[in-house]
Amino acid sequence: DHVGIVRVEIVNVPGNGKITVTGTNSSAIKEDVKNTVNYIKANEKNILDERHSLKETDLNIQITNVLGNNTSSGIGGAIYVGILSALYKKNLKAGLAVVGNITIGGAVEKVLQFADKVSSLAENGAKMVIVPMDNIAELATVPTTVLSKCDVPFYNNAQVLLQKALE
């Protein structure tokens, strides 16, 4: 419900499944992290290969407000991409931004203030902003000057999101 930009950094180390979130006091953001982690755990056999498991990994998640300090939720998509990128040691595309939330059941939630968020990200250096498919009808509300600065691909599930985010 707010337009702000956060940076999500995730480091994984061998461990027993501990999740540490720093850089934010927002209970809504911590809930997004918890729901995303629980979604991955519940679907681990479909999402992760046999060499990777959240049960044997500790995750350190740093949330940094880059622009605006009112970001209160809706970062599950970014958390999902960050966790899998860290686990598989795969780089994300340069200038990547992800908007949208993934629920504990794996549903992708529509983004509020879509055009404002895409515009803000593009004006602050994003080269690609991956957004939920439910926002596709609003693409026409994004100024063409913004669309000339960045790509705006859509995702309808977590697997498609990951494919579009990785190099």
PyMOL commands that set and color helices and strands:
alter all, ss='L'
color gray80, all
select helices_A, chain A and resi 27-42+44-47+54-56+76-88+114-123+133-141+144-147+158-165
alter helices_A, ss='H'
color red, helices_A
select strands_A, chain A and resi 5-14+19-22+57-67+96-98+101-102+108-109+128-132+154-155
alter strands_A, ss='S'
color yellow, strands_A
deselect
rebuild
show_as cartoon
